[in-house]
Amino acid sequence: MKKQTIAIIGSGFSSLAASCYLAQGGNNVVIYEKNETVGGRARQLKKEGFTFDIGPTWYWMPDVFERFFSDFNKKPSDFYELIKLNPAYSVYFGKDDFITIEDTLEKICAAFENEETGSSEKLKGFMAQALDNYNIAIKDLVYRPGVSPLELVTPVTIKKLGQFFSTISKDVRKEFNNPRLISILEFPVLFLGAKPSNTPAFYSFMNYADFGLGTFHPVSGMYAVIKGMKKLAEDLGVVIKTNQNVEEILTDNNQAKGIKVNGENILADIVLSGADYHHTETLLPKSLRQYSESYWEKKTFAPSSLLFYVGFDKKLKNVEHHTLFFDVDFEKHATEIYDTPKWPEDPLFYASFPSKTDTNCAPKGQEAGIFLIPLAPGIEDTPELRALYFEKIMTRFENLTSQEVKNHVIFKESFCINDFIEDYNSYKGNAYGLANTLLQTAFLRPKLKSKKVRNLYFTGQLSVPGPGVPPSLISGKLVAGLISKHNA
């Protein structure tokens, strides 16, 4: 590939990954980030001695991170320290009633057997299938750029065809009757952004990521990964500029020529956007946009979220680093996200207490808490609604975990739909991108390369391979490969 000047919009996981590969290839790469700090959705909040990850808090699929860094003869440990969590997480189903998921499949099988006699053997069979799918998907299929449906056709995927037309929900319910165990087995695919009843059974590889590989915590939080990738990128020669609002993609004769940033035209041979795909296309004239407003309107988007970042003046009990609260009707909440979008009457929620593991996250004797409620994108977001839902989940939290916490809140900050739009130009304020349903998988997702504008490319969670941190790293590698191929 001849040396090119490449302008990258945004500095999330996919943009940083792509920048590393492109700089390694000898190109002049500059990242333009609209916010004050790098990381996209994976930024950090620091307040009164507390540290919170604003975005992702789960570190799954460590092999994907290892593969990324190994491409540059590095290891994750060159940049950050990982702790394997034990327990990985716990799931509440009622007052003082929870199931704990520990750090090995053997221990998890014991927890299942304790819940439902005979379920441990069924789990072993289910996990063998999940491992098989993981080896096919994560070690092969997701590293294909979504250019052609033929990418999915291999001798092994032909044998798996039925799993693309069944669903996670159906497959889990074939083997398990206990609703609590069903909820735990359906939970991992929520990272893909769709209901388990709409997610192909092949995606059981997420269960292997959960039970097989385990859950990790980077010391100082997920932002430590961003800082590691930033250092790697800069060591490779990438220039990163923050507070740079991209206002327009410059074109001439249907070819990208650069970007307009804070009123200044900046020329580039290639433009790559890791920003929201829909927003990026609004930076082009309508005639050069690949996807219409009606196209985006018809797509199934992953949820948005209402997040609270809370400093507590005491250590909390009866919770793990990651704790899920499934004490209400999952199907009802899912319907209120995907089918009849509205604020949920009784929401499931998730809480993370990184200071349970990491002393960097809170002052001594205190606790950092992150609370997340999944929401439908595009619904109303007001301070009054945020306050109402904080009260709702705190009341339930106190009851379920048998402790008083409301009077121990030092401060709380919130982040919701309006913030996703303001900070990330996120379509309808979605938090996770485009859901991985059957008709939104691989070559059926928005393309990495523009069909209408030469030298314009895309990466990230609305494109290939899909939502989540590991897929974003892979997306950066895929698009860098396409750019190298097309500009050889």
C-alpha positions as CSV (number, residue, x, y, z in Angstrom):
1,M,0.0,0.0,0.0
2,K,1.3,3.4,-0.9
3,K,1.7,5.9,1.9
4,Q,-1.6,7.8,2.5
5,T,-2.8,10.6,4.7
6,I,-5.8,9.1,6.7
7,A,-8.2,11.2,8.8
8,I,-10.1,9.2,11.4
9,I,-13.3,10.5,13.0
10,G,-13.7,9.5,16.6
11,S,-11.4,7.7,19.1
12,G,-13.4,4.7,20.4
13,F,-12.1,1.2,20.4
14,S,-12.6,0.6,16.7
15,S,-11.0,3.9,15.6
16,L,-8.0,3.3,17.9
17,A,-7.6,-0.2,16.6
18,A,-7.8,0.8,13.0
19,S,-5.3,3.7,13.5
20,C,-2.7,1.2,14.9
21,Y,-3.0,-1.1,11.9
22,L,-3.0,1.8,9.4
23,A,0.0,3.4,11.0
24,Q,1.8,0.1,11.1
25,G,1.3,0.0,7.4
26,G,3.3,3.2,7.0
27,N,0.4,5.7,6.6
28,N,0.1,9.2,8.1
29,V,-2.8,8.8,10.5
30,V,-4.6,11.5,12.4
31,I,-7.6,11.0,14.8
32,Y,-10.1,13.8,15.3
33,E,-12.1,13.4,18.6
34,K,-15.0,15.8,19.4
35,N,-14.7,15.3,23.2
36,E,-11.9,16.4,25.5
37,T,-10.6,12.9,26.1
38,V,-10.2,9.8,23.9
39,G,-12.2,6.6,24.2
40,G,-15.6,7.4,22.6
41,R,-18.2,5.7,24.8
42,A,-15.4,4.2,27.0
43,R,-14.5,7.4,28.7
44,Q,-14.0,7.9,32.5
45,L,-15.6,10.0,35.2
46,K,-13.5,11.1,38.2
47,K,-15.1,12.9,41.1
48,E,-14.2,13.3,44.8
49,G,-11.7,10.5,44.8
50,F,-14.0,8.1,42.9
51,T,-13.3,6.7,39.4
52,F,-16.0,5.3,37.1
53,D,-16.0,3.8,33.6
54,I,-18.7,5.9,31.8
55,G,-19.3,3.2,29.2
56,P,-18.3,-0.5,29.1
57,T,-17.6,-2.2,32.4
58,W,-17.3,-5.9,31.3
59,Y,-14.1,-7.4,30.0
60,W,-14.9,-10.6,28.1
61,M,-13.1,-12.5,25.4
62,P,-9.6,-11.8,26.6
63,D,-8.3,-13.8,23.6
64,V,-9.6,-11.0,21.2
65,F,-7.5,-8.4,23.1
66,E,-4.5,-10.7,23.1
67,R,-4.8,-11.2,19.4
68,F,-5.0,-7.5,18.8
69,F,-1.9,-6.6,20.8
70,S,0.0,-9.6,19.4
71,D,-0.4,-8.1,15.9
72,F,2.0,-5.5,17.1
73,N,4.3,-7.9,19.0
74,K,2.8,-6.7,22.3
75,K,0.7,-8.2,25.1
76,P,-2.1,-6.7,27.1
77,S,0.1,-6.9,30.2
78,D,2.5,-4.5,28.5
79,F,-0.2,-1.8,29.0
80,Y,-2.5,-2.9,31.9
81,E,-3.0,-5.5,34.6
82,L,-6.0,-7.9,34.4
83,I,-7.7,-9.5,37.4
84,K,-10.0,-12.5,36.8
85,L,-13.1,-12.0,38.9
86,N,-14.3,-14.7,41.3
87,P,-17.2,-14.6,41.5
88,A,-17.7,-13.3,38.0
89,Y,-21.2,-12.0,39.0
90,S,-24.3,-12.7,40.9
91,V,-27.9,-12.6,39.9
92,Y,-30.7,-11.5,42.2
93,F,-34.2,-13.0,41.8
94,G,-35.8,-11.8,45.0
95,K,-35.0,-10.6,48.5
96,D,-31.7,-12.3,49.7
97,D,-32.3,-14.8,46.9
98,F,-29.5,-14.9,44.3
99,I,-27.4,-17.3,42.3
100,T,-23.6,-16.7,42.2
101,I,-21.6,-17.4,39.0
102,E,-18.1,-18.3,39.9
103,D,-14.9,-18.5,37.9
104,T,-14.8,-22.1,36.5
105,L,-17.3,-24.2,34.6
106,E,-17.0,-26.9,37.2
107,K,-18.2,-24.4,39.9
108,I,-21.0,-23.1,37.7
109,C,-22.2,-26.7,37.0
110,A,-22.4,-27.2,40.7
111,A,-24.5,-24.0,41.1
112,F,-26.8,-25.2,38.3
113,E,-27.2,-28.7,39.9
114,N,-28.0,-27.1,43.2
115,E,-30.8,-25.2,41.5
116,E,-32.2,-28.0,39.3
117,T,-31.3,-31.7,39.5
118,G,-29.8,-32.9,36.3
119,S,-29.1,-29.4,34.9
120,S,-25.3,-29.7,35.2
121,E,-25.1,-32.5,32.6
122,K,-27.3,-30.5,30.3
123,L,-25.1,-27.4,30.9
124,K,-22.0,-29.4,29.9
125,G,-23.6,-30.4,26.6
126,F,-24.8,-26.9,26.0
127,M,-21.3,-25.5,26.7
128,A,-19.7,-28.0,24.3
129,Q,-21.9,-26.6,21.5
130,A,-21.1,-23.0,22.7
131,L,-17.3,-23.7,22.5
132,D,-17.7,-25.2,19.0
133,N,-19.6,-22.1,17.9
134,Y,-17.0,-19.8,19.6
135,N,-14.1,-21.5,17.7
136,I,-16.0,-21.0,14.4
137,A,-17.2,-17.4,15.1
138,I,-14.6,-15.6,17.1
139,K,-11.5,-17.4,15.6
140,D,-12.8,-17.2,12.0
141,L,-16.1,-15.7,10.9
142,V,-16.0,-12.4,12.7
143,Y,-12.6,-11.6,11.1
144,R,-14.3,-11.4,7.7
145,P,-15.3,-8.0,6.4
146,G,-19.0,-8.5,5.5
147,V,-18.5,-7.9,1.8
148,S,-20.2,-11.0,0.6
149,P,-22.7,-13.6,1.9
150,L,-20.2,-16.3,0.7
151,E,-18.0,-15.3,3.6
152,L,-20.4,-17.3,5.8
153,V,-20.3,-20.4,3.7
154,T,-17.7,-22.9,4.9
155,P,-17.9,-26.6,5.5
156,V,-18.4,-26.0,9.2
157,T,-21.0,-23.3,8.9
158,I,-23.1,-25.4,6.5
159,K,-23.4,-27.9,9.3
160,K,-24.5,-25.1,11.6
161,L,-27.2,-23.7,9.3
162,G,-30.1,-24.8,11.6
163,Q,-28.6,-22.7,14.4
164,F,-29.0,-19.5,12.3
165,F,-32.8,-20.2,12.0
166,S,-33.4,-21.2,15.6
167,T,-33.0,-18.8,18.5
168,I,-31.0,-18.7,21.7
169,S,-34.4,-18.6,23.6
170,K,-35.6,-21.8,21.8
171,D,-32.4,-23.7,22.3
172,V,-32.1,-22.9,26.0
173,R,-35.7,-23.8,26.7
174,K,-35.3,-27.2,24.9
175,E,-32.8,-28.2,27.7
176,F,-33.7,-26.2,30.7
177,N,-37.0,-25.7,32.6
178,N,-35.9,-23.6,35.5
179,P,-36.8,-19.9,34.7
180,R,-33.8,-18.7,36.8
181,L,-31.3,-20.8,34.9
182,I,-32.9,-19.8,31.6
183,S,-32.5,-16.1,32.6
184,I,-28.8,-16.7,33.3
185,L,-28.2,-18.5,30.0
186,E,-30.0,-15.8,28.0
187,F,-28.2,-13.0,29.7
188,P,-24.9,-13.0,27.7
189,V,-26.7,-12.4,24.3
190,L,-28.0,-9.1,25.7
191,F,-24.5,-7.8,24.9
192,L,-25.5,-8.3,21.2
193,G,-28.4,-5.9,21.6
194,A,-31.4,-8.0,20.8
195,K,-34.0,-10.2,22.6
196,P,-32.9,-13.8,23.0
197,S,-36.0,-14.7,21.1
198,N,-34.6,-12.8,18.1
199,T,-31.0,-13.8,18.4
200,P,-29.8,-16.8,16.3
201,A,-28.9,-19.9,18.3
202,F,-25.4,-19.8,16.8
203,Y,-24.7,-16.9,19.1
204,S,-24.5,-19.3,22.0
205,F,-20.8,-18.6,21.7
206,M,-21.5,-15.7,24.1
207,N,-22.2,-18.4,26.7
208,Y,-18.7,-19.7,26.2
209,A,-17.3,-16.2,26.6
210,D,-19.2,-16.0,29.9
211,F,-18.8,-19.5,31.5
212,G,-15.8,-20.8,29.6
213,L,-13.4,-17.8,29.5
214,G,-14.7,-15.9,32.4
215,T,-15.0,-12.2,33.4
216,F,-12.0,-9.9,34.0
217,H,-11.3,-6.5,35.3
218,P,-8.5,-4.2,34.1
219,V,-6.9,-2.5,37.1
220,S,-8.2,1.2,37.1
221,G,-11.1,0.1,34.9
222,M,-11.8,-0.4,31.2
223,Y,-10.3,3.0,30.5
224,A,-6.9,1.4,31.2
225,V,-7.4,-0.5,27.9
226,I,-8.1,2.8,26.1
227,K,-5.0,4.3,27.5
228,G,-3.0,1.3,26.5
229,M,-4.4,1.5,22.9
230,K,-3.7,5.2,22.8
231,K,-0.1,4.7,23.8
232,L,0.3,1.9,21.2
233,A,-1.2,4.1,18.5
234,E,1.0,7.1,19.4
235,D,4.1,4.9,19.6
236,L,3.2,3.8,16.0
237,G,3.1,7.4,14.9
238,V,-0.7,8.2,15.1
239,V,-1.5,11.8,16.0
240,I,-4.5,12.2,18.2
241,K,-6.4,15.6,18.4
242,T,-9.2,16.2,20.9
243,N,-11.9,18.9,21.0
244,Q,-12.1,18.5,17.2
245,N,-15.7,18.6,16.0
246,V,-16.0,17.2,12.5
247,E,-18.7,19.3,10.7
248,E,-18.4,17.9,7.1
249,I,-16.8,15.3,5.0
250,L,-15.3,17.0,2.0
251,T,-15.9,15.4,-1.4
252,D,-15.1,16.1,-5.0
253,N,-16.4,14.1,-7.9
254,N,-17.8,11.4,-5.4
255,Q,-14.5,11.0,-3.7
256,A,-13.6,11.9,-0.1
257,K,-11.0,14.6,0.0
258,G,-10.9,15.4,3.7
259,I,-12.9,16.8,6.6
260,K,-14.0,20.2,7.9
261,V,-13.1,20.4,11.6
262,N,-14.0,23.4,13.8
263,G,-14.4,25.5,10.6
264,E,-11.2,24.5,9.0
265,N,-10.8,22.3,5.9
266,I,-8.3,19.5,6.4
267,L,-7.3,17.5,3.3
268,A,-6.8,13.7,3.5
269,D,-6.4,10.9,1.0
270,I,-8.8,8.6,3.0
271,V,-11.5,9.4,5.5
272,L,-12.5,6.7,8.1
273,S,-15.3,7.2,10.5
274,G,-15.6,5.4,13.8
275,A,-18.4,7.8,14.8
276,D,-22.0,6.9,14.7
277,Y,-22.7,5.6,11.1
278,H,-26.0,7.5,10.7
279,H,-24.5,10.7,11.9
280,T,-21.4,10.3,9.7
281,E,-23.6,10.1,6.6
282,T,-25.3,13.4,7.6
283,L,-21.9,15.0,7.1
284,L,-22.3,14.2,3.4
285,P,-24.7,15.6,0.8
286,K,-27.9,13.6,0.6
287,S,-27.1,12.3,-2.8
288,L,-23.9,10.6,-1.4
289,R,-25.6,8.9,1.5
290,Q,-25.9,5.1,1.2
291,Y,-28.8,4.7,3.7
292,S,-32.0,6.7,3.9
293,E,-33.7,7.8,7.1
294,S,-36.3,5.1,6.5
295,Y,-33.6,2.5,6.4
296,W,-32.4,3.5,9.8
297,E,-35.9,3.7,11.1
298,K,-36.6,0.1,10.2
299,K,-33.5,-1.3,11.8
300,T,-33.5,-3.0,15.2
301,F,-31.2,-1.0,17.5
302,A,-29.7,-2.2,20.6
303,P,-31.0,-0.4,23.8
304,S,-30.1,2.9,25.2
305,S,-29.4,3.1,28.9
306,L,-30.0,5.2,32.0
307,L,-26.8,5.1,33.9
308,F,-26.0,6.4,37.4
309,Y,-22.5,6.9,38.8
310,V,-22.8,6.9,42.6
311,G,-20.4,7.5,45.4
312,F,-21.3,5.8,48.7
313,D,-19.8,6.8,52.0
314,K,-19.6,3.1,53.2
315,K,-18.8,-0.3,51.8
316,L,-21.8,-2.2,50.5
317,K,-22.6,-5.8,51.4
318,N,-24.4,-8.7,49.7
319,V,-23.2,-7.6,46.2
320,E,-20.4,-8.6,43.9
321,H,-18.3,-6.6,41.5
322,H,-21.0,-7.3,38.9
323,T,-24.5,-7.8,40.1
324,L,-27.7,-8.3,38.0
325,F,-31.2,-7.7,39.3
326,F,-33.6,-10.0,37.5
327,D,-36.4,-9.9,40.2
328,V,-39.0,-8.6,37.7
329,D,-40.5,-9.9,34.4
330,F,-37.8,-10.0,31.8
331,E,-40.2,-10.4,28.9
332,K,-42.2,-7.4,29.9
333,H,-39.2,-5.2,30.1
334,A,-37.9,-6.5,26.8
335,T,-41.3,-5.7,25.2
336,E,-41.0,-2.1,26.5
337,I,-37.6,-1.8,24.8
338,Y,-38.2,-3.4,21.4
339,D,-42.0,-3.8,20.7
340,T,-43.8,-0.9,22.4
341,P,-41.0,1.5,23.2
342,K,-41.6,3.3,26.5
343,W,-40.1,3.8,30.0
344,P,-40.3,0.4,31.7
345,E,-42.8,0.0,34.5
346,D,-40.6,-2.5,36.4
347,P,-37.1,-2.4,34.9
348,L,-34.4,-5.0,35.3
349,F,-31.1,-3.4,36.1
350,Y,-27.4,-4.1,36.5
351,A,-25.0,-2.7,39.0
352,S,-21.2,-2.7,39.1
353,F,-19.1,-2.0,42.1
354,P,-15.5,-1.8,40.8
355,S,-14.2,-0.8,44.2
356,K,-15.0,-4.3,45.4
357,T,-12.0,-5.4,43.3
358,D,-10.0,-2.3,42.7
359,T,-8.8,0.1,45.4
360,N,-8.2,2.7,42.7
361,C,-11.9,3.2,42.2
362,A,-13.0,4.7,45.6
363,P,-11.5,6.2,48.7
364,K,-10.9,3.8,51.5
365,G,-14.0,2.5,53.3
366,Q,-16.2,3.9,50.5
367,E,-17.8,2.3,47.4
368,A,-18.2,3.3,43.8
369,G,-21.4,2.1,42.2
370,I,-22.5,2.1,38.6
371,F,-26.2,1.3,37.9
372,L,-27.6,0.7,34.4
373,I,-31.2,0.4,33.3
374,P,-31.7,-0.7,29.6
375,L,-34.1,1.6,27.7
376,A,-35.7,1.9,24.3
377,P,-33.7,4.4,22.2
378,G,-35.6,7.5,21.1
379,I,-37.9,7.9,24.1
380,E,-38.2,11.0,26.2
381,D,-35.4,11.8,28.6
382,T,-35.9,14.4,31.4
383,P,-34.3,15.1,34.8
384,E,-37.6,14.2,36.4
385,L,-37.7,10.7,34.8
386,R,-34.1,10.1,35.8
387,A,-34.8,11.0,39.4
388,L,-37.9,8.8,39.5
389,Y,-36.0,5.8,38.2
390,F,-33.1,6.4,40.6
391,E,-35.6,6.2,43.5
392,K,-37.2,3.1,42.0
393,I,-34.1,1.1,41.7
394,M,-32.5,2.3,45.0
395,T,-35.7,1.2,46.8
396,R,-35.5,-2.2,45.2
397,F,-31.8,-2.5,45.8
398,E,-32.2,-1.8,49.5
399,N,-34.9,-4.4,49.8
400,L,-33.2,-7.1,47.7
401,T,-29.8,-6.8,49.3
402,S,-31.1,-6.1,52.9
403,Q,-29.2,-2.9,53.5
404,E,-29.8,0.8,53.7
405,V,-28.0,2.9,51.1
406,K,-30.1,6.0,50.2
407,N,-28.7,8.0,53.1
408,H,-25.2,7.0,52.2
409,V,-25.1,8.6,48.8
410,I,-22.3,11.2,48.6
411,F,-23.2,12.2,45.1
412,K,-24.7,10.8,41.9
413,E,-24.2,11.6,38.3
414,S,-26.5,10.4,35.5
415,F,-26.1,9.7,31.8
416,C,-29.0,8.9,29.5
417,I,-30.5,9.2,26.0
418,N,-29.9,13.0,25.6
419,D,-26.2,12.5,26.7
420,F,-25.6,9.7,24.2
421,I,-26.9,12.1,21.5
422,E,-25.0,15.1,22.7
423,D,-21.7,13.4,23.4
424,Y,-21.6,10.7,20.7
425,N,-24.1,11.9,18.0
426,S,-25.7,8.5,18.7
427,Y,-28.8,7.6,16.6
428,K,-31.8,8.0,18.9
429,G,-29.4,7.9,21.8
430,N,-28.7,4.2,21.4
431,A,-26.0,2.9,23.7
432,Y,-24.7,-0.2,22.0
433,G,-25.2,0.1,18.2
434,L,-27.2,-2.1,15.8
435,A,-28.5,-5.3,17.3
436,N,-27.2,-8.7,15.9
437,T,-30.4,-10.2,14.7
438,L,-30.5,-12.7,11.8
439,L,-31.2,-10.0,9.2
440,Q,-28.6,-7.7,10.7
441,T,-25.6,-10.1,10.7
442,A,-22.3,-10.0,8.8
443,F,-22.9,-8.9,5.1
444,L,-26.4,-7.6,6.1
445,R,-25.0,-4.9,8.3
446,P,-24.0,-1.4,7.1
447,K,-20.9,-1.7,5.0
448,L,-17.3,-0.9,6.1
449,K,-16.7,0.8,2.7
450,S,-19.0,3.4,1.2
451,K,-20.7,2.3,-1.9
452,K,-21.1,5.9,-3.1
453,V,-18.0,7.8,-2.0
454,R,-14.6,6.6,-3.0
455,N,-12.0,6.5,-0.1
456,L,-14.7,6.8,2.6
457,Y,-14.8,4.0,5.2
458,F,-16.6,3.2,8.4
459,T,-15.9,1.2,11.5
460,G,-17.6,0.5,14.8
461,Q,-20.7,-1.0,16.4
462,L,-23.1,-0.1,13.7
463,S,-21.0,-1.8,11.1
464,V,-19.3,-5.2,10.9
465,P,-19.1,-7.4,13.0
466,G,-21.4,-5.8,15.6
467,P,-21.8,-4.3,19.0
468,G,-19.5,-4.8,22.0
469,V,-15.8,-4.0,22.8
470,P,-14.2,-7.2,21.3
471,P,-16.2,-6.8,18.0
472,S,-15.1,-3.1,17.9
473,L,-11.4,-4.1,18.0
474,I,-12.1,-6.6,15.2
475,S,-14.0,-3.9,13.2
476,G,-10.9,-1.7,13.3
477,K,-8.7,-4.5,12.0
478,L,-11.2,-5.4,9.2
479,V,-11.6,-1.9,7.9
480,A,-7.8,-1.3,8.0
481,G,-7.5,-4.5,5.9
482,L,-10.0,-3.2,3.4
483,I,-8.2,0.2,3.1
484,S,-4.9,-1.5,2.5
485,K,-6.4,-3.8,-0.1
486,H,-8.2,-1.1,-2.0
487,N,-5.2,1.3,-2.0
488,A,-2.4,-1.2,-2.7
